[in-house]
Amino acid sequence: MTKKAFITGITGQDGSYLVELLLGKGYEVWGLIRRSSSFNTGRIDHIYIDPHEQPRLRLVHGDMTDGSNLAALIGEIKPDEVYNLAAQSHVRVSFDQPIYSVNVGALGTLRLLEAIRSSGLPIRFYQASSSEMYGKVVETPQTEKTPFYPRSPYACAKVYSFWQTVNHREAYGVFACNGILFNHESPRRGETFVTRKITRAASRIKCGLQEKLFLGNLDARRDWGFSGDYVEAMWLMLQQDQPDDYVIATGECHSVREFLDEVFGYLNLDWQRYVEIDARYFRPSEVDLLHGDASKARRLLNWQPRVGFRELARMMVDADMKIAERECAMRDHDAKDGAAR
């Protein structure tokens, strides 16, 4: 029988890679999207719009702030697996919109867990936890046993969701897992996140479309992996005999400066000529270092990252160079049209 998966946050970076993975494994996939005046399905359009196949991806409208709607969808779809990737996921923005960030990222998780519990169905649940929960780290590297010290509304919401997931597992017997994912990137990363902001700007600078890049803390160090690798770990967690929590990370740590070196160096540019510091991009409370130890996932899930730091950076640059080259061609075309008039 075909397995069914329900994904919240399906239009995000991780959602797009996860739906590709699940469809490749023969799943029927349902995705939750918010109703708006314009579609935000760019990352999954290549999957959703396929005239040659019977669609196994279905999108349904709903919202993480509406518990009755979530319960109705769970009852209608009757999924075998639920992947909760929905959140206001930008850490800096969570300081500006703390109540909304917590309503969606924390209470939204509880609403979804309650919908699953009330359904009485043997659903397996994955919660997208975050390395940001470690915040002001008390030990390095961070493991599943490292205490949390959140330093943003986003991280506080994730800590709440983590413990609600554990509580539903222990109190109600829900097969519920937390994946504590460290930073993971891809060409599909949103352009406001620092890695994509850098690769997007560097490619535009290379093509003469941009002159400056404004950033905040260049000394922040992160454990950066590839989203496509990390969604495989999500799936593996729900295939185990027993639910548990896992750190997913590369075990390598690099600073924003090192990412700049890699990206601009790949394009034969000196980033120091183009990068300026803007205080608006500093967080009110900084997280200086996140460095994960994924030994447990390697041992029990037989998972390991395939894409390294340099390969990841270059993958993102290559994709953004194609975008910048198209933008450059459009600029030149418009300039010719203007001159011809």
VOPAGU-2260 file (C-alpha; in pm, 1 decimal, decimal comma):
REM VOPAGU-2260
SITE   aa  ch    i         X         Y         Z
SITE  MET   A    0       0,0       0,0       0,0
SITE  THR   A    1     124,3     348,8     -90,6
SITE  LYS   A    2     243,1     547,0     211,1
SITE  LYS   A    3     104,8     895,5     265,1
SITE  ALA   A    4     305,0    1188,4     406,8
SITE  PHE   A    5     176,8    1528,5     516,6
SITE  ILE   A    6     429,9    1814,7     511,1
SITE  THR   A    7     384,2    2157,1     666,2
SITE  GLY   A    8     623,7    2419,5     533,7
SITE  ILE   A    9     631,8    2234,2     202,3
SITE  THR   A   10     707,4    2548,6       0,3
SITE  GLY   A   11    1031,4    2612,2     190,4
SITE  GLN   A   12    1382,2    2495,6     112,0
SITE  ASP   A   13    1362,0    2173,0     314,0
SITE  GLY   A   14    1005,3    2103,9     207,7
SITE  SER   A   15    1100,9    2105,7    -158,9
SITE  TYR   A   16    1387,8    1859,1    -110,8
SITE  LEU   A   17    1180,0    1639,7     118,7
SITE  VAL   A   18     891,1    1609,9    -128,3
SITE  GLU   A   19    1136,7    1508,3    -400,9
SITE  LEU   A   20    1280,6    1241,6    -171,6
SITE  LEU   A   21     940,5    1103,9     -69,4
SITE  LEU   A   22     799,7    1098,4    -421,5
SITE  GLY   A   23    1113,0     915,0    -529,8
SITE  LYS   A   24    1030,4     651,9    -267,1
SITE  GLY   A   25     677,4     608,4    -397,4
SITE  TYR   A   26     489,1     815,6    -137,7
SITE  GLU   A   27     171,1    1011,5    -191,3
SITE  VAL   A   28     251,3    1355,1     -51,7
SITE  TRP   A   29      16,8    1619,9      83,3
SITE  GLY   A   30     145,6    1969,5     153,5
SITE  LEU   A   31       2,6    2250,4     365,6
SITE  ILE   A   32       7,8    2598,8     213,9
SITE  ARG   A   33    -137,1    2925,0     338,9
SITE  ARG   A   34    -404,3    3096,4     131,2
SITE  SER   A   35    -275,3    3420,9     -17,7
SITE  SER   A   36    -336,2    3643,2    -320,2
SITE  SER   A   37     -26,6    3503,6    -490,9
SITE  PHE   A   38     131,3    3159,6    -501,8
SITE  ASN   A   39     453,9    3088,4    -316,4
SITE  THR   A   40     521,8    2752,1    -475,6
SITE  GLY   A   41     829,3    2836,7    -683,3
SITE  ARG   A   42    1047,3    2572,6    -515,3
SITE  ILE   A   43     802,9    2290,6    -593,6
SITE  ASP   A   44     644,5    2401,9    -921,4
SITE  HIS   A   45     871,3    2168,0   -1116,1
SITE  ILE   A   46     721,8    1879,5    -916,1
SITE  TYR   A   47     362,8    1991,4    -886,1
SITE  ILE   A   48     310,6    2079,4   -1251,8
SITE  ASP   A   49     388,9    1758,2   -1438,7
SITE  PRO   A   50     150,5    1672,2   -1724,6
SITE  HIS   A   51     306,0    1329,0   -1779,3
SITE  GLU   A   52     224,1    1171,0   -1441,9
SITE  GLN   A   53     -75,1    1112,5   -1220,3
SITE  PRO   A   54     -13,8    1370,5    -949,3
SITE  ARG   A   55     110,2    1224,5    -621,7
SITE  LEU   A   56     161,8    1568,9    -470,4
SITE  ARG   A   57    -146,3    1747,3    -344,1
SITE  LEU   A   58    -153,2    2092,3    -187,5
SITE  VAL   A   59    -418,8    2187,2      65,9
SITE  HIS   A   60    -488,2    2523,6     226,3
SITE  GLY   A   61    -447,9    2567,0     598,1
SITE  ASP   A   62    -259,1    2751,9     867,9
SITE  MET   A   63     -56,1    2654,5    1173,5
SITE  THR   A   64    -259,6    2903,5    1377,3
SITE  ASP   A   65    -585,8    2713,7    1310,7
SITE  GLY   A   66    -601,6    2397,2    1519,7
SITE  SER   A   67    -947,8    2287,4    1403,7
SITE  ASN   A   68    -836,2    2307,3    1042,2
SITE  LEU   A   69    -525,2    2099,6    1115,8
SITE  ALA   A   70    -736,4    1836,9    1292,6
SITE  ALA   A   71    -977,1    1821,1     998,1
SITE  LEU   A   72    -689,2    1776,7     752,0
SITE  ILE   A   73    -530,8    1499,3     957,9
SITE  GLY   A   74    -866,5    1322,2     970,6
SITE  GLU   A   75    -921,2    1363,2     596,8
SITE  ILE   A   76    -571,8    1270,3     475,5
SITE  LYS   A   77    -495,4     999,2     734,1
SITE  PRO   A   78    -120,8    1026,4     675,2
SITE  ASP   A   79     130,7     762,8     778,6
SITE  GLU   A   80     393,0    1030,5     844,1
SITE  VAL   A   81     376,5    1400,8     931,1
SITE  TYR   A   82     675,7    1631,3     884,5
SITE  ASN   A   83     637,8    1964,9    1062,8
SITE  LEU   A   84     869,7    2208,4     884,9
SITE  ALA   A   85     645,9    2514,8     923,1
SITE  ALA   A   86     783,1    2817,6    1108,1
SITE  GLN   A   87     870,3    3182,3    1074,6
SITE  SER   A   88    1223,3    3062,1    1019,5
SITE  HIS   A   89    1434,1    3378,7    1004,1
SITE  VAL   A   90    1608,4    3431,2    1337,5
SITE  ARG   A   91    1663,6    3806,5    1298,6
SITE  VAL   A   92    1301,7    3863,4    1190,1
SITE  SER   A   93    1178,2    3678,0    1499,5
SITE  PHE   A   94    1303,0    3970,8    1711,5
SITE  ASP   A   95    1077,0    4201,7    1509,2
SITE  GLN   A   96     778,5    3961,4    1506,9
SITE  PRO   A   97     814,8    3760,3    1827,9
SITE  ILE   A   98     446,4    3690,1    1892,8
SITE  TYR   A   99     378,4    3569,8    1539,6
SITE  SER   A  100     699,6    3364,3    1539,2
SITE  VAL   A  101     598,2    3188,9    1862,1
SITE  ASN   A  102     234,9    3144,1    1759,7
SITE  VAL   A  103     335,4    2957,9    1443,5
SITE  GLY   A  104     661,7    2797,0    1555,8
SITE  ALA   A  105     562,0    2688,9    1908,8
SITE  LEU   A  106     183,5    2679,4    1947,4
SITE  GLY   A  107     152,7    2562,2    1587,2
SITE  THR   A  108     350,6    2252,1    1676,6
SITE  LEU   A  109     125,1    2184,9    1976,7
SITE  ARG   A  110    -186,7    2225,3    1761,4
SITE  LEU   A  111     -50,0    1973,3    1512,3
SITE  LEU   A  112      53,9    1725,9    1782,7
SITE  GLU   A  113    -290,0    1750,8    1941,1
SITE  ALA   A  114    -452,8    1691,0    1603,3
SITE  ILE   A  115    -244,3    1376,4    1563,7
SITE  ARG   A  116    -314,6    1257,2    1918,7
SITE  SER   A  117    -688,2    1318,1    1888,9
SITE  SER   A  118    -707,6    1133,0    1558,7
SITE  GLY   A  119    -610,9     804,6    1722,0
SITE  LEU   A  120    -416,8     713,2    1405,3
SITE  PRO   A  121     -72,2     548,1    1423,2
SITE  ILE   A  122      96,3     853,9    1269,4
SITE  ARG   A  123     471,9     903,6    1286,4
SITE  PHE   A  124     567,9    1266,8    1353,6
SITE  TYR   A  125     885,2    1458,5    1272,5
SITE  GLN   A  126     953,3    1794,9    1436,7
SITE  ALA   A  127    1205,2    2030,8    1276,5
SITE  SER   A  128    1411,7    2135,3    1575,7
SITE  SER   A  129    1709,0    2367,1    1536,9
SITE  SER   A  130    2066,9    2413,9    1651,3
SITE  GLU   A  131    1960,2    2768,7    1746,3
SITE  MET   A  132    1813,3    2609,3    2060,2
SITE  TYR   A  133    2170,7    2575,3    2192,7
SITE  GLY   A  134    2222,1    2951,3    2154,4
SITE  LYS   A  135    2481,4    3060,4    2409,0
SITE  VAL   A  136    2641,7    2718,4    2402,5
SITE  VAL   A  137    2752,1    2553,8    2726,3
SITE  GLU   A  138    2969,5    2292,8    2552,9
SITE  THR   A  139    3124,7    2227,9    2213,3
SITE  PRO   A  140    3043,5    2033,7    2007,9
SITE  GLN   A  141    2673,5    2014,3    2083,8
SITE  THR   A  142    2503,5    1674,6    2119,6
SITE  GLU   A  143    2153,4    1550,2    2202,1
SITE  LYS   A  144    2244,6    1586,6    2572,4
SITE  THR   A  145    2372,3    1945,6    2556,2
SITE  PRO   A  146    2145,0    2185,1    2754,0
SITE  PHE   A  147    1955,3    2446,0    2554,9
SITE  TYR   A  148    2020,7    2819,3    2597,3
SITE  PRO   A  149    1802,3    2993,8    2334,0
SITE  ARG   A  150    1891,4    3349,2    2232,9
SITE  SER   A  151    1601,0    3456,0    2010,6
SITE  PRO   A  152    1221,7    3430,2    1995,8
SITE  TYR   A  153    1268,7    3179,9    1713,1
SITE  ALA   A  154    1494,9    2962,0    1927,2
SITE  CYS   A  155    1261,4    2986,4    2227,3
SITE  ALA   A  156     974,8    2868,0    2008,3
SITE  LYS   A  157    1184,0    2575,0    1888,5
SITE  VAL   A  158    1270,8    2474,9    2245,7
SITE  TYR   A  159     899,4    2475,9    2334,1
SITE  SER   A  160     824,8    2258,5    2030,3
SITE  PHE   A  161    1107,2    2020,7    2116,0
SITE  TRP   A  162     972,2    1950,3    2463,7
SITE  GLN   A  163     609,0    1926,5    2347,2
SITE  THR   A  164     725,3    1662,7    2098,2
SITE  VAL   A  165     904,5    1472,7    2375,5
SITE  ASN   A  166     600,1    1505,9    2601,3
SITE  HIS   A  167     358,7    1367,3    2342,2
SITE  ARG   A  168     596,2    1077,9    2288,4
SITE  GLU   A  169     628,2     996,9    2657,4
SITE  ALA   A  170     278,5    1085,8    2780,4
SITE  TYR   A  171      62,7     966,5    2491,6
SITE  GLY   A  172     279,8     717,9    2301,9
SITE  VAL   A  173     294,4     923,7    1982,8
SITE  PHE   A  174     580,5     814,8    1754,7
SITE  ALA   A  175     739,9    1159,4    1764,0
SITE  CYS   A  176    1097,7    1254,1    1676,8
SITE  ASN   A  177    1299,7    1573,7    1696,1
SITE  GLY   A  178    1564,3    1637,6    1434,2
SITE  ILE   A  179    1804,4    1897,5    1576,2
SITE  LEU   A  180    1933,6    2020,1    1243,4
SITE  PHE   A  181    2233,1    2248,6    1227,5
SITE  ASN   A  182    2252,5    2511,4     953,2
SITE  HIS   A  183    2177,1    2361,6     613,9
SITE  GLU   A  184    2178,9    2548,9     286,6
SITE  SER   A  185    2122,0    2503,5     -86,5
SITE  PRO   A  186    2053,6    2699,9    -405,4
SITE  ARG   A  187    1691,1    2706,1    -284,5
SITE  ARG   A  188    1775,5    2893,2      36,4
SITE  GLY   A  189    1585,5    3218,3      82,7
SITE  GLU   A  190    1777,2    3527,0     -27,8
SITE  THR   A  191    1759,2    3692,7     315,9
SITE  PHE   A  192    1962,3    3412,7     481,2
SITE  VAL   A  193    2330,5    3495,7     506,5
SITE  THR   A  194    2473,4    3217,6     287,5
SITE  ARG   A  195    2235,2    3279,8      -1,3
SITE  LYS   A  196    2263,0    3653,7      48,6
SITE  ILE   A  197    2636,8    3616,7      -3,6
SITE  THR   A  198    2623,8    3388,0    -309,8
SITE  ARG   A  199    2350,2    3596,7    -470,0
SITE  ALA   A  200    2540,9    3922,2    -417,7
SITE  ALA   A  201    2877,8    3779,4    -526,5
SITE  SER   A  202    2732,5    3652,8    -855,0
SITE  ARG   A  203    2564,2    3987,2    -921,2
SITE  ILE   A  204    2885,6    4173,4    -840,5
SITE  LYS   A  205    3073,0    3945,4   -1080,6
SITE  CYS   A  206    2824,3    4034,4   -1354,9
SITE  GLY   A  207    2834,5    4407,2   -1279,4
SITE  LEU   A  208    2479,4    4418,4   -1146,3
SITE  GLN   A  209    2563,9    4510,9    -785,7
SITE  GLU   A  210    2839,6    4706,9    -614,2
SITE  LYS   A  211    2811,0    4635,2    -241,2
SITE  LEU   A  212    2703,0    4366,4       3,8
SITE  PHE   A  213    2593,6    4467,1     354,8
SITE  LEU   A  214    2632,4    4212,5     633,9
SITE  GLY   A  215    2633,0    4189,0    1013,3
SITE  ASN   A  216    2850,7    3964,3    1230,3
SITE  LEU   A  217    3128,4    3812,0    1017,0
SITE  ASP   A  218    3278,5    3620,9    1310,3
SITE  ALA   A  219    2974,5    3398,5    1373,1
SITE  ARG   A  220    3071,7    3034,2    1322,2
SITE  ARG   A  221    2829,4    2771,9    1194,8
SITE  ASP   A  222    2815,1    2403,9    1103,0
SITE  TRP   A  223    2688,5    2427,9     743,6
SITE  GLY   A  224    2552,2    2130,2     551,5
SITE  PHE   A  225    2337,3    2064,0     244,4
SITE  SER   A  226    1958,2    2058,6     278,6
SITE  GLY   A  227    1925,3    1767,9      37,1
SITE  ASP   A  228    2135,9    1552,2     270,5
SITE  TYR   A  229    1949,4    1661,0     581,4
SITE  VAL   A  230    1597,5    1574,9     460,8
SITE  GLU   A  231    1715,0    1215,8     419,3
SITE  ALA   A  232    1790,9    1214,4     792,4
SITE  MET   A  233    1435,0    1333,4     861,8
SITE  TRP   A  234    1293,6    1038,3     671,0
SITE  LEU   A  235    1531,4     791,2     834,1
SITE  MET   A  236    1416,3     896,9    1181,6
SITE  LEU   A  237    1059,8     792,0    1102,5
SITE  GLN   A  238    1168,6     452,1     969,9
SITE  GLN   A  239    1318,3     335,8    1301,1
SITE  ASP   A  240    1159,3      89,3    1542,8
SITE  GLN   A  241    1154,7     346,3    1824,1
SITE  PRO   A  242    1116,3     726,6    1815,9
SITE  ASP   A  243    1409,7     936,3    1934,7
SITE  ASP   A  244    1585,5    1271,1    1895,5
SITE  TYR   A  245    1893,2    1324,2    1677,3
SITE  VAL   A  246    2149,6    1593,9    1604,4
SITE  ILE   A  247    2209,7    1631,1    1230,9
SITE  ALA   A  248    2532,2    1813,1    1144,7
SITE  THR   A  249    2855,0    1787,7     945,1
SITE  GLY   A  250    3090,0    1817,9    1242,4
SITE  GLU   A  251    3276,4    2103,6    1066,7
SITE  CYS   A  252    3261,7    2465,2    1175,2
SITE  HIS   A  253    3326,9    2771,9     958,2
SITE  SER   A  254    3286,5    3147,2    1005,7
SITE  VAL   A  255    3094,8    3386,5     782,8
SITE  ARG   A  256    3436,1    3523,7     682,2
SITE  GLU   A  257    3538,3    3178,1     563,6
SITE  PHE   A  258    3219,1    3151,1     361,7
SITE  LEU   A  259    3298,1    3487,0     203,4
SITE  ASP   A  260    3652,3    3365,8     124,6
SITE  GLU   A  261    3517,8    3052,9     -42,3
SITE  VAL   A  262    3243,6    3223,0    -244,9
SITE  PHE   A  263    3428,9    3533,5    -363,4
SITE  GLY   A  264    3751,7    3337,5    -414,2
SITE  TYR   A  265    3568,0    3093,9    -641,1
SITE  LEU   A  266    3471,5    3395,9    -855,2
SITE  ASN   A  267    3824,3    3545,7    -837,2
SITE  LEU   A  268    3699,9    3842,4    -636,8
SITE  ASP   A  269    3830,2    4003,4    -315,8
SITE  TRP   A  270    3527,8    4024,8     -87,6
SITE  GLN   A  271    3686,1    4297,2     126,3
SITE  ARG   A  272    3643,9    4541,4    -164,8
SITE  TYR   A  273    3268,7    4489,4    -169,3
SITE  VAL   A  274    3148,4    4395,6     180,6
SITE  GLU   A  275    3043,7    4656,8     436,7
SITE  ILE   A  276    2919,8    4604,5     791,9
SITE  ASP   A  277    2571,2    4731,4     873,4
SITE  ALA   A  278    2462,8    4733,4    1238,4
SITE  ARG   A  279    2101,2    4661,7    1133,4
SITE  TYR   A  280    2200,2    4302,7    1062,9
SITE  PHE   A  281    2333,3    4229,6    1411,1
SITE  ARG   A  282    2101,6    4037,3    1642,0
SITE  PRO   A  283    2011,3    4187,9    1980,9
SITE  SER   A  284    2166,4    3874,3    2135,0
SITE  GLU   A  285    2423,7    3698,6    1920,6
SITE  VAL   A  286    2491,3    3327,8    1881,7
SITE  ASP   A  287    2863,6    3305,7    1821,7
SITE  LEU   A  288    2925,2    2935,2    1768,5
SITE  LEU   A  289    2719,0    2631,6    1665,5
SITE  HIS   A  290    2907,1    2305,5    1605,0
SITE  GLY   A  291    2722,4    1974,5    1600,0
SITE  ASP   A  292    2817,0    1618,1    1684,4
SITE  ALA   A  293    2603,2    1381,0    1475,2
SITE  SER   A  294    2764,9    1061,4    1606,1
SITE  LYS   A  295    2431,1     922,0    1719,6
SITE  ALA   A  296    2271,4     971,0    1376,4
SITE  ARG   A  297    2572,0     814,3    1206,8
SITE  ARG   A  298    2557,0     515,2    1437,4
SITE  LEU   A  299    2181,8     451,1    1462,5
SITE  LEU   A  300    2048,0     594,1    1136,0
SITE  ASN   A  301    2351,9     509,8     925,2
SITE  TRP   A  302    2334,0     870,0     804,6
SITE  GLN   A  303    2619,8    1092,6     701,1
SITE  PRO   A  304    2649,4    1412,6     495,9
SITE  ARG   A  305    2760,1    1378,0     134,6
SITE  VAL   A  306    2816,5    1744,7      43,8
SITE  GLY   A  307    3106,3    1929,0     208,4
SITE  PHE   A  308    3152,0    2299,0     284,3
SITE  ARG   A  309    3343,7    2391,3     -32,5
SITE  GLU   A  310    3115,0    2188,8    -259,7
SITE  LEU   A  311    2808,4    2345,7     -99,2
SITE  ALA   A  312    2937,4    2701,2    -146,2
SITE  ARG   A  313    3027,9    2636,5    -509,2
SITE  MET   A  314    2696,3    2464,6    -580,5
SITE  MET   A  315    2517,0    2776,3    -457,6
SITE  VAL   A  316    2743,3    3012,1    -654,0
SITE  ASP   A  317    2695,1    2814,3    -976,0
SITE  ALA   A  318    2316,7    2833,5    -940,1
SITE  ASP   A  319    2320,3    3204,0    -861,0
SITE  MET   A  320    2558,0    3280,3   -1148,6
SITE  LYS   A  321    2297,9    3138,6   -1387,1
SITE  ILE   A  322    2038,4    3373,2   -1237,2
SITE  ALA   A  323    2274,9    3671,4   -1254,9
SITE  GLU   A  324    2365,7    3595,0   -1616,8
SITE  ARG   A  325    1995,5    3587,7   -1709,2
SITE  GLU   A  326    1946,9    3919,2   -1529,9
SITE  CYS   A  327    2244,8    4063,4   -1716,3
SITE  ALA   A  328    2106,7    3946,6   -2050,5
SITE  MET   A  329    1769,0    4101,7   -1968,4
SITE  ARG   A  330    1938,8    4429,5   -1873,6
SITE  ASP   A  331    2130,5    4437,8   -2201,4
SITE  HIS   A  332    1815,9    4350,1   -2397,2
SITE  ASP   A  333    1620,3    4629,7   -2229,8
SITE  ALA   A  334    1904,6    4873,8   -2294,1
SITE  LYS   A  335    1901,1    4787,4   -2665,7
SITE  ASP   A  336    1525,8    4828,3   -2679,9
SITE  GLY   A  337    1553,4    5165,0   -2512,9
SITE  ALA   A  338    1821,0    5281,6   -2753,8
SITE  ALA   A  339    1614,7    5167,9   -3053,4
SITE  ARG   A  340    1313,1    5375,9   -2955,6
